[in-house]
Each structure stands twice: as C-alpha cells, then as structure tokens.
C-alpha cells in the first residue's frame, strides 16, 4: 500500500489517505492497546503523519457534539443549548 501511495498520482494518494488511513481508527478500537502499539510502530511514518493529522482535525467542534450525544443521551435541542452556553461551537 505504501509503494502504491508513493508511486501513485494525487488522486491515488487522496484515496489511500481517506480510506486506508481512516480505517486505522476502527482498527485501533478493535485491538488491545498492546496490539495497537505494535501495529502502529509498523505503519510507515508518512501514514502515521496522515493519521495524526486526521485525528487532530476530528477533534474540532463536531467532536464536542458527538461527545455530548454519547455521554448524555439527550435531544439535539438540548445539545445545541449546552453548546451555546459553553460557546464551544466556535
């Protein structure tokens, strides 16, 4: 996969970064921490960098909403009211 990414055009790199690398998060959730640590070390550095950038982007305002939905089991109107009070939607 790394060879294909390095030797492919920008469209191929885009597909790999957005499908293959995005799948790392799902893999991580299904592995034990020790297994993930071992596997992560075997991932090429370029892919790890892309994965890191993706996870950082995912920590934006949307993650606040998702966290509220998962932890508080409340309606979307209540979530919006809480976000407006916290001003964490910006």
PDB file of N, CA, C and O in Angstrom, chain B, residues numbered from 101:
ATOM      1  N   UNK B 101       0.834  -1.185   0.000  1.00  0.00           N
ATOM      2  CA  UNK B 101       0.000   0.000   0.000  1.00  0.00           C
ATOM      3  C   UNK B 101       0.884   1.255   0.000  1.00  0.00           C
ATOM      4  O   UNK B 101       0.591   2.232  -0.690  1.00  0.00           O
ATOM      5  N   UNK B 102       1.960   1.213   0.778  1.00  0.00           N
ATOM      6  CA  UNK B 102       2.864   2.366   0.850  1.00  0.00           C
ATOM      7  C   UNK B 102       3.487   2.639  -0.521  1.00  0.00           C
ATOM      8  O   UNK B 102       3.582   3.792  -0.941  1.00  0.00           O
ATOM      9  N   UNK B 103       3.908   1.589  -1.213  1.00  0.00           N
ATOM     10  CA  UNK B 103       4.511   1.734  -2.534  1.00  0.00           C
ATOM     11  C   UNK B 103       3.511   2.359  -3.508  1.00  0.00           C
ATOM     12  O   UNK B 103       3.861   3.242  -4.292  1.00  0.00           O
ATOM     13  N   UNK B 104       2.275   1.893  -3.448  1.00  0.00           N
ATOM     14  CA  UNK B 104       1.236   2.432  -4.335  1.00  0.00           C
ATOM     15  C   UNK B 104       1.024   3.922  -4.050  1.00  0.00           C
ATOM     16  O   UNK B 104       0.886   4.728  -4.970  1.00  0.00           O
ATOM     17  N   UNK B 105       1.001   4.266  -2.781  1.00  0.00           N
ATOM     18  CA  UNK B 105       0.793   5.663  -2.399  1.00  0.00           C
ATOM     19  C   UNK B 105       1.951   6.531  -2.889  1.00  0.00           C
ATOM     20  O   UNK B 105       1.728   7.605  -3.448  1.00  0.00           O
ATOM     21  N   UNK B 106       3.174   6.073  -2.683  1.00  0.00           N
ATOM     22  CA  UNK B 106       4.351   6.843  -3.072  1.00  0.00           C
ATOM     23  C   UNK B 106       4.480   6.981  -4.590  1.00  0.00           C
ATOM     24  O   UNK B 106       4.939   8.014  -5.077  1.00  0.00           O
ATOM     25  N   UNK B 107       4.090   5.974  -5.327  1.00  0.00           N
ATOM     26  CA  UNK B 107       4.257   5.986  -6.778  1.00  0.00           C
ATOM     27  C   UNK B 107       2.992   6.375  -7.541  1.00  0.00           C
ATOM     28  O   UNK B 107       3.018   6.502  -8.765  1.00  0.00           O
ATOM     29  N   UNK B 108       1.899   6.561  -6.829  1.00  0.00           N
ATOM     30  CA  UNK B 108       0.641   6.915  -7.480  1.00  0.00           C
ATOM     31  C   UNK B 108       0.500   8.418  -7.663  1.00  0.00           C
ATOM     32  O   UNK B 108       1.290   9.199  -7.133  1.00  0.00           O
ATOM     33  N   UNK B 109      -0.500   8.803  -8.409  1.00  0.00           N
ATOM     34  CA  UNK B 109      -0.756  10.233  -8.608  1.00  0.00           C
ATOM     35  C   UNK B 109      -1.513  10.802  -7.405  1.00  0.00           C
ATOM     36  O   UNK B 109      -1.770  10.088  -6.436  1.00  0.00           O
ATOM     37  N   UNK B 110      -1.860  12.063  -7.468  1.00  0.00           N
ATOM     38  CA  UNK B 110      -2.502  12.728  -6.326  1.00  0.00           C
ATOM     39  C   UNK B 110      -3.863  12.112  -6.005  1.00  0.00           C
ATOM     40  O   UNK B 110      -4.262  12.068  -4.841  1.00  0.00           O
ATOM     41  N   UNK B 111      -4.571  11.640  -7.017  1.00  0.00           N
ATOM     42  CA  UNK B 111      -5.872  11.004  -6.776  1.00  0.00           C
ATOM     43  C   UNK B 111      -5.706   9.702  -5.988  1.00  0.00           C
ATOM     44  O   UNK B 111      -6.478   9.427  -5.069  1.00  0.00           O
ATOM     45  N   UNK B 112      -4.706   8.909  -6.348  1.00  0.00           N
ATOM     46  CA  UNK B 112      -4.423   7.656  -5.630  1.00  0.00           C
ATOM     47  C   UNK B 112      -4.052   7.959  -4.182  1.00  0.00           C
ATOM     48  O   UNK B 112      -4.535   7.290  -3.268  1.00  0.00           O
ATOM     49  N   UNK B 113      -3.207   8.952  -3.965  1.00  0.00           N
ATOM     50  CA  UNK B 113      -2.816   9.327  -2.591  1.00  0.00           C
ATOM     51  C   UNK B 113      -4.036   9.775  -1.787  1.00  0.00           C
ATOM     52  O   UNK B 113      -4.181   9.423  -0.616  1.00  0.00           O
ATOM     53  N   UNK B 114      -4.907  10.551  -2.423  1.00  0.00           N
ATOM     54  CA  UNK B 114      -6.119  11.026  -1.761  1.00  0.00           C
ATOM     55  C   UNK B 114      -6.994   9.847  -1.320  1.00  0.00           C
ATOM     56  O   UNK B 114      -7.489   9.822  -0.193  1.00  0.00           O
ATOM     57  N   UNK B 115      -7.177   8.883  -2.206  1.00  0.00           N
ATOM     58  CA  UNK B 115      -7.994   7.711  -1.883  1.00  0.00           C
ATOM     59  C   UNK B 115      -7.379   6.922  -0.725  1.00  0.00           C
ATOM     60  O   UNK B 115      -8.081   6.529   0.206  1.00  0.00           O
ATOM     61  N   UNK B 116      -6.083   6.697  -0.789  1.00  0.00           N
ATOM     62  CA  UNK B 116      -5.418   5.929   0.272  1.00  0.00           C
ATOM     63  C   UNK B 116      -5.513   6.661   1.601  1.00  0.00           C
ATOM     64  O   UNK B 116      -5.805   6.050   2.628  1.00  0.00           O
ATOM     65  N   UNK B 117      -5.270   7.966   1.586  1.00  0.00           N
ATOM     66  CA  UNK B 117      -5.322   8.734   2.831  1.00  0.00           C
ATOM     67  C   UNK B 117      -6.723   8.760   3.422  1.00  0.00           C
ATOM     68  O   UNK B 117      -6.879   8.768   4.643  1.00  0.00           O
ATOM     69  N   UNK B 118      -7.734   8.773   2.579  1.00  0.00           N
ATOM     70  CA  UNK B 118      -9.094   8.912   3.095  1.00  0.00           C
ATOM     71  C   UNK B 118      -9.844   7.602   3.283  1.00  0.00           C
ATOM     72  O   UNK B 118     -10.907   7.593   3.904  1.00  0.00           O
ATOM     73  N   UNK B 119      -9.332   6.522   2.776  1.00  0.00           N
ATOM     74  CA  UNK B 119      -9.968   5.221   3.008  1.00  0.00           C
ATOM     75  C   UNK B 119      -9.078   4.333   3.869  1.00  0.00           C
ATOM     76  O   UNK B 119      -9.479   3.884   4.943  1.00  0.00           O
ATOM     77  N   UNK B 120      -7.888   4.091   3.391  1.00  0.00           N
ATOM     78  CA  UNK B 120      -6.989   3.179   4.093  1.00  0.00           C
ATOM     79  C   UNK B 120      -6.559   3.740   5.453  1.00  0.00           C
ATOM     80  O   UNK B 120      -6.672   3.063   6.474  1.00  0.00           O
ATOM     81  N   UNK B 121      -6.070   4.970   5.456  1.00  0.00           N
ATOM     82  CA  UNK B 121      -5.585   5.554   6.712  1.00  0.00           C
ATOM     83  C   UNK B 121      -6.741   5.799   7.676  1.00  0.00           C
ATOM     84  O   UNK B 121      -6.578   5.630   8.884  1.00  0.00           O
ATOM     85  N   UNK B 122      -7.900   6.194   7.166  1.00  0.00           N
ATOM     86  CA  UNK B 122      -9.072   6.374   8.037  1.00  0.00           C
ATOM     87  C   UNK B 122      -9.481   5.077   8.725  1.00  0.00           C
ATOM     88  O   UNK B 122     -10.062   5.103   9.810  1.00  0.00           O
ATOM     89  N   UNK B 123      -9.180   3.958   8.104  1.00  0.00           N
ATOM     90  CA  UNK B 123      -9.536   2.666   8.700  1.00  0.00           C
ATOM     91  C   UNK B 123      -8.700   2.355   9.938  1.00  0.00           C
ATOM     92  O   UNK B 123      -9.054   1.467  10.713  1.00  0.00           O
ATOM     93  N   UNK B 124      -7.586   3.079  10.135  1.00  0.00           N
ATOM     94  CA  UNK B 124      -6.747   2.840  11.312  1.00  0.00           C
ATOM     95  C   UNK B 124      -7.528   3.066  12.604  1.00  0.00           C
ATOM     96  O   UNK B 124      -7.348   2.343  13.584  1.00  0.00           O
ATOM     97  N   UNK B 125      -8.389   4.066  12.595  1.00  0.00           N
ATOM     98  CA  UNK B 125      -9.150   4.379  13.809  1.00  0.00           C
ATOM     99  C   UNK B 125     -10.047   3.214  14.203  1.00  0.00           C
ATOM    100  O   UNK B 125     -10.143   2.874  15.382  1.00  0.00           O
ATOM    101  N   UNK B 126     -10.695   2.609  13.237  1.00  0.00           N
ATOM    102  CA  UNK B 126     -11.534   1.451  13.506  1.00  0.00           C
ATOM    103  C   UNK B 126     -10.691   0.270  13.976  1.00  0.00           C
ATOM    104  O   UNK B 126     -11.078  -0.465  14.885  1.00  0.00           O
ATOM    105  N   UNK B 127      -9.562   0.105  13.357  1.00  0.00           N
ATOM    106  CA  UNK B 127      -8.639  -0.957  13.764  1.00  0.00           C
ATOM    107  C   UNK B 127      -8.215  -0.761  15.215  1.00  0.00           C
ATOM    108  O   UNK B 127      -8.185  -1.705  16.004  1.00  0.00           O
ATOM    109  N   UNK B 128      -7.888   0.484  15.547  1.00  0.00           N
ATOM    110  CA  UNK B 128      -7.442   0.802  16.906  1.00  0.00           C
ATOM    111  C   UNK B 128      -8.503   0.440  17.946  1.00  0.00           C
ATOM    112  O   UNK B 128      -8.190  -0.078  19.019  1.00  0.00           O
ATOM    113  N   UNK B 129      -9.753   0.721  17.610  1.00  0.00           N
ATOM    114  CA  UNK B 129     -10.842   0.433  18.546  1.00  0.00           C
ATOM    115  C   UNK B 129     -11.029  -1.065  18.772  1.00  0.00           C
ATOM    116  O   UNK B 129     -11.501  -1.482  19.829  1.00  0.00           O
ATOM    117  N   UNK B 130     -10.662  -1.866  17.785  1.00  0.00           N
ATOM    118  CA  UNK B 130     -10.871  -3.312  17.877  1.00  0.00           C
ATOM    119  C   UNK B 130      -9.653  -4.082  18.388  1.00  0.00           C
ATOM    120  O   UNK B 130      -9.710  -5.303  18.532  1.00  0.00           O
ATOM    121  N   UNK B 131      -8.570  -3.387  18.658  1.00  0.00           N
ATOM    122  CA  UNK B 131      -7.361  -4.049  19.148  1.00  0.00           C
ATOM    123  C   UNK B 131      -7.132  -3.713  20.618  1.00  0.00           C
ATOM    124  O   UNK B 131      -7.629  -2.709  21.126  1.00  0.00           O
ATOM    125  N   UNK B 132      -6.387  -4.554  21.274  1.00  0.00           N
ATOM    126  CA  UNK B 132      -5.932  -4.252  22.629  1.00  0.00           C
ATOM    127  C   UNK B 132      -4.843  -3.187  22.514  1.00  0.00           C
ATOM    128  O   UNK B 132      -4.186  -3.092  21.478  1.00  0.00           O
ATOM    129  N   UNK B 133      -4.642  -2.389  23.557  1.00  0.00           N
ATOM    130  CA  UNK B 133      -3.624  -1.322  23.484  1.00  0.00           C
ATOM    131  C   UNK B 133      -2.229  -1.821  23.078  1.00  0.00           C
ATOM    132  O   UNK B 133      -1.527  -1.151  22.321  1.00  0.00           O
ATOM    133  N   UNK B 134      -1.838  -2.976  23.572  1.00  0.00           N
ATOM    134  CA  UNK B 134      -0.516  -3.518  23.214  1.00  0.00           C
ATOM    135  C   UNK B 134      -0.461  -3.866  21.729  1.00  0.00           C
ATOM    136  O   UNK B 134       0.546  -3.624  21.064  1.00  0.00           O
ATOM    137  N   UNK B 135      -1.546  -4.431  21.217  1.00  0.00           N
ATOM    138  CA  UNK B 135      -1.591  -4.794  19.804  1.00  0.00           C
ATOM    139  C   UNK B 135      -1.519  -3.549  18.926  1.00  0.00           C
ATOM    140  O   UNK B 135      -0.803  -3.519  17.926  1.00  0.00           O
ATOM    141  N   UNK B 136      -2.274  -2.520  19.317  1.00  0.00           N
ATOM    142  CA  UNK B 136      -2.274  -1.285  18.544  1.00  0.00           C
ATOM    143  C   UNK B 136      -0.882  -0.652  18.557  1.00  0.00           C
ATOM    144  O   UNK B 136      -0.399  -0.187  17.524  1.00  0.00           O
ATOM    145  N   UNK B 137      -0.241  -0.633  19.719  1.00  0.00           N
ATOM    146  CA  UNK B 137       1.091  -0.041  19.831  1.00  0.00           C
ATOM    147  C   UNK B 137       2.073  -0.746  18.891  1.00  0.00           C
ATOM    148  O   UNK B 137       2.861  -0.095  18.205  1.00  0.00           O
ATOM    149  N   UNK B 138       2.021  -2.075  18.866  1.00  0.00           N
ATOM    150  CA  UNK B 138       2.895  -2.834  17.988  1.00  0.00           C
ATOM    151  C   UNK B 138       2.595  -2.531  16.524  1.00  0.00           C
ATOM    152  O   UNK B 138       3.506  -2.282  15.734  1.00  0.00           O
ATOM    153  N   UNK B 139       1.325  -2.553  16.171  1.00  0.00           N
ATOM    154  CA  UNK B 139       0.931  -2.306  14.789  1.00  0.00           C
ATOM    155  C   UNK B 139       1.287  -0.887  14.355  1.00  0.00           C
ATOM    156  O   UNK B 139       1.773  -0.679  13.244  1.00  0.00           O
ATOM    157  N   UNK B 140       1.048   0.078  15.221  1.00  0.00           N
ATOM    158  CA  UNK B 140       1.323   1.478  14.912  1.00  0.00           C
ATOM    159  C   UNK B 140       2.797   1.690  14.590  1.00  0.00           C
ATOM    160  O   UNK B 140       3.132   2.483  13.709  1.00  0.00           O
ATOM    161  N   UNK B 141       3.672   0.993  15.292  1.00  0.00           N
ATOM    162  CA  UNK B 141       5.106   1.116  15.039  1.00  0.00           C
ATOM    163  C   UNK B 141       5.484   0.590  13.656  1.00  0.00           C
ATOM    164  O   UNK B 141       6.487   1.010  13.079  1.00  0.00           O
ATOM    165  N   UNK B 142       4.683  -0.324  13.132  1.00  0.00           N
ATOM    166  CA  UNK B 142       4.966  -0.914  11.824  1.00  0.00           C
ATOM    167  C   UNK B 142       4.395  -0.098  10.660  1.00  0.00           C
ATOM    168  O   UNK B 142       4.725  -0.355   9.503  1.00  0.00           O
ATOM    169  N   UNK B 143       3.557   0.865  10.959  1.00  0.00           N
ATOM    170  CA  UNK B 143       2.962   1.713   9.925  1.00  0.00           C
ATOM    171  C   UNK B 143       4.022   2.703   9.441  1.00  0.00           C
ATOM    172  O   UNK B 143       4.696   3.321  10.265  1.00  0.00           O
ATOM    173  N   UNK B 144       4.189   2.870   8.128  1.00  0.00           N
ATOM    174  CA  UNK B 144       5.163   3.843   7.623  1.00  0.00           C
ATOM    175  C   UNK B 144       4.902   5.243   8.177  1.00  0.00           C
ATOM    176  O   UNK B 144       3.755   5.637   8.392  1.00  0.00           O
ATOM    177  N   UNK B 145       5.971   5.973   8.401  1.00  0.00           N
ATOM    178  CA  UNK B 145       5.892   7.292   9.036  1.00  0.00           C
ATOM    179  C   UNK B 145       4.938   8.245   8.296  1.00  0.00           C
ATOM    180  O   UNK B 145       4.195   8.991   8.933  1.00  0.00           O
ATOM    181  N   UNK B 146       4.956   8.221   6.978  1.00  0.00           N
ATOM    182  CA  UNK B 146       4.054   9.101   6.217  1.00  0.00           C
ATOM    183  C   UNK B 146       2.590   8.808   6.542  1.00  0.00           C
ATOM    184  O   UNK B 146       1.791   9.733   6.688  1.00  0.00           O
ATOM    185  N   UNK B 147       2.237   7.539   6.654  1.00  0.00           N
ATOM    186  CA  UNK B 147       0.864   7.165   7.005  1.00  0.00           C
ATOM    187  C   UNK B 147       0.546   7.567   8.437  1.00  0.00           C
ATOM    188  O   UNK B 147      -0.569   8.003   8.724  1.00  0.00           O
ATOM    189  N   UNK B 148       1.516   7.426   9.341  1.00  0.00           N
ATOM    190  CA  UNK B 148       1.290   7.844  10.734  1.00  0.00           C
ATOM    191  C   UNK B 148       1.041   9.344  10.802  1.00  0.00           C
ATOM    192  O   UNK B 148       0.187   9.803  11.561  1.00  0.00           O
ATOM    193  N   UNK B 149       1.789  10.107  10.007  1.00  0.00           N
ATOM    194  CA  UNK B 149       1.589  11.557   9.985  1.00  0.00           C
ATOM    195  C   UNK B 149       0.198  11.921   9.487  1.00  0.00           C
ATOM    196  O   UNK B 149      -0.460  12.794  10.051  1.00  0.00           O
ATOM    197  N   UNK B 150      -0.244  11.256   8.436  1.00  0.00           N
ATOM    198  CA  UNK B 150      -1.594  11.497   7.904  1.00  0.00           C
ATOM    199  C   UNK B 150      -2.625  11.119   8.957  1.00  0.00           C
ATOM    200  O   UNK B 150      -3.587  11.857   9.172  1.00  0.00           O
ATOM    201  N   UNK B 151      -2.438   9.983   9.614  1.00  0.00           N
ATOM    202  CA  UNK B 151      -3.364   9.539  10.659  1.00  0.00           C
ATOM    203  C   UNK B 151      -3.427  10.568  11.791  1.00  0.00           C
ATOM    204  O   UNK B 151      -4.510  10.903  12.272  1.00  0.00           O
ATOM    205  N   UNK B 152      -2.271  11.063  12.208  1.00  0.00           N
ATOM    206  CA  UNK B 152      -2.224  12.064  13.272  1.00  0.00           C
ATOM    207  C   UNK B 152      -2.981  13.328  12.853  1.00  0.00           C
ATOM    208  O   UNK B 152      -3.770  13.865  13.630  1.00  0.00           O
ATOM    209  N   UNK B 153      -2.743  13.799  11.633  1.00  0.00           N
ATOM    210  CA  UNK B 153      -3.436  14.990  11.142  1.00  0.00           C
ATOM    211  C   UNK B 153      -4.946  14.779  11.097  1.00  0.00           C
ATOM    212  O   UNK B 153      -5.715  15.677  11.440  1.00  0.00           O
ATOM    213  N   UNK B 154      -5.363  13.600  10.675  1.00  0.00           N
ATOM    214  CA  UNK B 154      -6.796  13.303  10.607  1.00  0.00           C
ATOM    215  C   UNK B 154      -7.424  13.300  11.992  1.00  0.00           C
ATOM    216  O   UNK B 154      -8.511  13.845  12.183  1.00  0.00           O
ATOM    217  N   UNK B 155      -6.749  12.693  12.955  1.00  0.00           N
ATOM    218  CA  UNK B 155      -7.313  12.642  14.304  1.00  0.00           C
ATOM    219  C   UNK B 155      -7.351  14.025  14.945  1.00  0.00           C
ATOM    220  O   UNK B 155      -8.257  14.323  15.723  1.00  0.00           O
ATOM    221  N   UNK B 156      -6.373  14.869  14.623  1.00  0.00           N
ATOM    222  CA  UNK B 156      -6.393  16.236  15.142  1.00  0.00           C
ATOM    223  C   UNK B 156      -7.562  17.028  14.542  1.00  0.00           C
ATOM    224  O   UNK B 156      -8.229  17.784  15.248  1.00  0.00           O
ATOM    225  N   UNK B 157      -7.805  16.855  13.254  1.00  0.00           N
ATOM    226  CA  UNK B 157      -8.934  17.540  12.613  1.00  0.00           C
ATOM    227  C   UNK B 157     -10.260  17.065  13.198  1.00  0.00           C
ATOM    228  O   UNK B 157     -11.210  17.840  13.309  1.00  0.00           O
ATOM    229  N   UNK B 158     -10.318  15.791  13.570  1.00  0.00           N
ATOM    230  CA  UNK B 158     -11.544  15.220  14.111  1.00  0.00           C
ATOM    231  C   UNK B 158     -11.854  15.733  15.514  1.00  0.00           C
ATOM    232  O   UNK B 158     -12.946  15.488  16.028  1.00  0.00           O
ATOM    233  N   UNK B 159     -10.929  16.431  16.134  1.00  0.00           N
ATOM    234  CA  UNK B 159     -11.149  16.958  17.485  1.00  0.00           C
ATOM    235  C   UNK B 159     -11.795  18.337  17.460  1.00  0.00           C
ATOM    236  O   UNK B 159     -11.811  19.030  18.477  1.00  0.00           O
ATOM    237  N   UNK B 160     -12.319  18.737  16.326  1.00  0.00           N
ATOM    238  CA  UNK B 160     -12.934  20.057  16.170  1.00  0.00           C
ATOM    239  C   UNK B 160     -14.279  20.152  16.861  1.00  0.00           C
ATOM    240  O   UNK B 160     -14.604  19.310  17.698  1.00  0.00           O
ATOM    241  N   UNK B 161     -15.068  21.163  16.525  1.00  0.00           N
ATOM    242  CA  UNK B 161     -16.365  21.401  17.163  1.00  0.00           C
ATOM    243  C   UNK B 161     -17.314  20.216  17.077  1.00  0.00           C
ATOM    244  O   UNK B 161     -18.113  20.000  17.988  1.00  0.00           O
ATOM    245  N   UNK B 162     -17.242  19.462  16.021  1.00  0.00           N
ATOM    246  CA  UNK B 162     -18.123  18.309  15.872  1.00  0.00           C
ATOM    247  C   UNK B 162     -17.871  17.279  16.966  1.00  0.00           C
ATOM    248  O   UNK B 162     -18.801  16.608  17.413  1.00  0.00           O
ATOM    249  N   UNK B 163     -16.630  17.150  17.397  1.00  0.00           N
ATOM    250  CA  UNK B 163     -16.334  16.170  18.445  1.00  0.00           C
ATOM    251  C   UNK B 163     -17.033  16.531  19.757  1.00  0.00           C
ATOM    252  O   UNK B 163     -17.398  15.644  20.528  1.00  0.00           O
ATOM    253  N   UNK B 164     -17.222  17.836  20.015  1.00  0.00           N
ATOM    254  CA  UNK B 164     -17.965  18.254  21.208  1.00  0.00           C
ATOM    255  C   UNK B 164     -19.400  17.748  21.155  1.00  0.00           C
ATOM    256  O   UNK B 164     -19.932  17.259  22.151  1.00  0.00           O
ATOM    257  N   UNK B 165     -20.016  17.869  19.995  1.00  0.00           N
ATOM    258  CA  UNK B 165     -21.395  17.415  19.824  1.00  0.00           C
ATOM    259  C   UNK B 165     -21.475  15.897  19.980  1.00  0.00           C
ATOM    260  O   UNK B 165     -22.353  15.384  20.674  1.00  0.00           O
ATOM    261  N   UNK B 166     -20.565  15.192  19.338  1.00  0.00           N
ATOM    262  CA  UNK B 166     -20.566  13.730  19.432  1.00  0.00           C
ATOM    263  C   UNK B 166     -20.356  13.262  20.864  1.00  0.00           C
ATOM    264  O   UNK B 166     -20.976  12.295  21.306  1.00  0.00           O
ATOM    265  N   UNK B 167     -19.486  13.946  21.580  1.00  0.00           N
ATOM    266  CA  UNK B 167     -19.238  13.584  22.978  1.00  0.00           C
ATOM    267  C   UNK B 167     -20.509  13.745  23.815  1.00  0.00           C
ATOM    268  O   UNK B 167     -20.828  12.883  24.633  1.00  0.00           O
ATOM    269  N   UNK B 168     -21.225  14.837  23.613  1.00  0.00           N
ATOM    270  CA  UNK B 168     -22.467  15.052  24.348  1.00  0.00           C
ATOM    271  C   UNK B 168     -23.503  13.983  24.019  1.00  0.00           C
ATOM    272  O   UNK B 168     -24.196  13.486  24.907  1.00  0.00           O
ATOM    273  N   UNK B 169     -23.605  13.637  22.757  1.00  0.00           N
ATOM    274  CA  UNK B 169     -24.582  12.629  22.353  1.00  0.00           C
ATOM    275  C   UNK B 169     -24.256  11.287  23.006  1.00  0.00           C
ATOM    276  O   UNK B 169     -25.150  10.604  23.506  1.00  0.00           O
ATOM    277  N   UNK B 170     -22.981  10.910  23.001  1.00  0.00           N
ATOM    278  CA  UNK B 170     -22.575   9.618  23.557  1.00  0.00           C
ATOM    279  C   UNK B 170     -22.737   9.568  25.072  1.00  0.00           C
ATOM    280  O   UNK B 170     -23.194   8.562  25.613  1.00  0.00           O
ATOM    281  N   UNK B 171     -22.368  10.645  25.756  1.00  0.00           N
ATOM    282  CA  UNK B 171     -22.310  10.592  27.216  1.00  0.00           C
ATOM    283  C   UNK B 171     -23.598  10.992  27.916  1.00  0.00           C
ATOM    284  O   UNK B 171     -23.837  10.569  29.047  1.00  0.00           O
ATOM    285  N   UNK B 172     -24.433  11.797  27.273  1.00  0.00           N
ATOM    286  CA  UNK B 172     -25.581  12.340  27.997  1.00  0.00           C
ATOM    287  C   UNK B 172     -26.938  11.898  27.479  1.00  0.00           C
ATOM    288  O   UNK B 172     -27.956  12.158  28.121  1.00  0.00           O
ATOM    289  N   UNK B 173     -26.971  11.237  26.333  1.00  0.00           N
ATOM    290  CA  UNK B 173     -28.220  10.709  25.786  1.00  0.00           C
ATOM    291  C   UNK B 173     -29.359  11.735  25.870  1.00  0.00           C
ATOM    292  O   UNK B 173     -30.407  11.470  26.459  1.00  0.00           O
ATOM    293  N   UNK B 174     -29.136  12.890  25.278  1.00  0.00           N
ATOM    294  CA  UNK B 174     -30.143  13.949  25.301  1.00  0.00           C
ATOM    295  C   UNK B 174     -30.491  14.360  23.877  1.00  0.00           C
ATOM    296  O   UNK B 174     -29.808  13.973  22.928  1.00  0.00           O
ATOM    297  N   UNK B 175     -31.537  15.132  23.732  1.00  0.00           N
ATOM    298  CA  UNK B 175     -32.008  15.532  22.404  1.00  0.00           C
ATOM    299  C   UNK B 175     -31.073  16.552  21.767  1.00  0.00           C
ATOM    300  O   UNK B 175     -30.261  17.173  22.452  1.00  0.00           O
ATOM    301  N   UNK B 176     -31.190  16.718  20.470  1.00  0.00           N
ATOM    302  CA  UNK B 176     -30.326  17.652  19.743  1.00  0.00           C
ATOM    303  C   UNK B 176     -30.566  19.097  20.175  1.00  0.00           C
ATOM    304  O   UNK B 176     -29.632  19.899  20.164  1.00  0.00           O
ATOM    305  N   UNK B 177     -31.773  19.440  20.548  1.00  0.00           N
ATOM    306  CA  UNK B 177     -32.057  20.807  21.008  1.00  0.00           C
ATOM    307  C   UNK B 177     -31.328  21.085  22.313  1.00  0.00           C
ATOM    308  O   UNK B 177     -30.749  22.157  22.491  1.00  0.00           O
ATOM    309  N   UNK B 178     -31.354  20.127  23.219  1.00  0.00           N
ATOM    310  CA  UNK B 178     -30.629  20.288  24.485  1.00  0.00           C
ATOM    311  C   UNK B 178     -29.131  20.411  24.230  1.00  0.00           C
ATOM    312  O   UNK B 178     -28.453  21.199  24.889  1.00  0.00           O
ATOM    313  N   UNK B 179     -28.613  19.640  23.283  1.00  0.00           N
ATOM    314  CA  UNK B 179     -27.192  19.702  22.960  1.00  0.00           C
ATOM    315  C   UNK B 179     -26.830  21.091  22.431  1.00  0.00           C
ATOM    316  O   UNK B 179     -25.818  21.666  22.831  1.00  0.00           O
ATOM    317  N   UNK B 180     -27.654  21.626  21.537  1.00  0.00           N
ATOM    318  CA  UNK B 180     -27.383  22.956  20.999  1.00  0.00           C
ATOM    319  C   UNK B 180     -27.419  24.017  22.096  1.00  0.00           C
ATOM    320  O   UNK B 180     -26.588  24.925  22.106  1.00  0.00           O
ATOM    321  N   UNK B 181     -28.367  23.908  23.009  1.00  0.00           N
ATOM    322  CA  UNK B 181     -28.440  24.860  24.115  1.00  0.00           C
ATOM    323  C   UNK B 181     -27.180  24.792  24.968  1.00  0.00           C
ATOM    324  O   UNK B 181     -26.635  25.825  25.357  1.00  0.00           O
ATOM    325  N   UNK B 182     -26.711  23.570  25.262  1.00  0.00           N
ATOM    326  CA  UNK B 182     -25.491  23.423  26.061  1.00  0.00           C
ATOM    327  C   UNK B 182     -24.283  23.998  25.338  1.00  0.00           C
ATOM    328  O   UNK B 182     -23.451  24.659  25.959  1.00  0.00           O
ATOM    329  N   UNK B 183     -24.174  23.756  24.037  1.00  0.00           N
ATOM    330  CA  UNK B 183     -23.048  24.265  23.277  1.00  0.00           C
ATOM    331  C   UNK B 183     -23.066  25.780  23.221  1.00  0.00           C
ATOM    332  O   UNK B 183     -22.017  26.421  23.301  1.00  0.00           O
ATOM    333  N   UNK B 184     -24.257  26.358  23.084  1.00  0.00           N
ATOM    334  CA  UNK B 184     -24.360  27.819  23.052  1.00  0.00           C
ATOM    335  C   UNK B 184     -23.957  28.406  24.399  1.00  0.00           C
ATOM    336  O   UNK B 184     -23.283  29.434  24.450  1.00  0.00           O
ATOM    337  N   UNK B 185     -24.363  27.763  25.486  1.00  0.00           N
ATOM    338  CA  UNK B 185     -23.969  28.238  26.805  1.00  0.00           C
ATOM    339  C   UNK B 185     -22.458  28.192  26.986  1.00  0.00           C
ATOM    340  O   UNK B 185     -21.868  29.123  27.534  1.00  0.00           O
ATOM    341  N   UNK B 186     -21.832  27.116  26.530  1.00  0.00           N
ATOM    342  CA  UNK B 186     -20.384  26.957  26.659  1.00  0.00           C
ATOM    343  C   UNK B 186     -19.612  27.754  25.625  1.00  0.00           C
ATOM    344  O   UNK B 186     -18.419  28.009  25.788  1.00  0.00           O
ATOM    345  N   UNK B 187     -20.292  28.142  24.565  1.00  0.00           N
ATOM    346  CA  UNK B 187     -19.677  28.795  23.409  1.00  0.00           C
ATOM    347  C   UNK B 187     -18.571  27.918  22.823  1.00  0.00           C
ATOM    348  O   UNK B 187     -17.547  28.418  22.358  1.00  0.00           O
ATOM    349  N   UNK B 188     -18.792  26.614  22.853  1.00  0.00           N
ATOM    350  CA  UNK B 188     -17.790  25.683  22.335  1.00  0.00           C
ATOM    351  C   UNK B 188     -18.086  25.277  20.906  1.00  0.00           C
ATOM    352  O   UNK B 188     -17.448  24.377  20.361  1.00  0.00           O
ATOM    353  N   UNK B 189     -19.060  25.947  20.302  1.00  0.00           N
ATOM    354  CA  UNK B 189     -19.385  25.602  18.919  1.00  0.00           C
ATOM    355  C   UNK B 189     -18.528  26.398  17.946  1.00  0.00           C
ATOM    356  O   UNK B 189     -18.573  26.132  16.745  1.00  0.00           O
ATOM    357  N   UNK B 190     -17.755  27.355  18.416  1.00  0.00           N
ATOM    358  CA  UNK B 190     -16.902  28.167  17.535  1.00  0.00           C
ATOM    359  C   UNK B 190     -15.505  27.592  17.464  1.00  0.00           C
ATOM    360  O   UNK B 190     -14.646  28.140  16.772  1.00  0.00           O
TER     361      UNK B 190
END
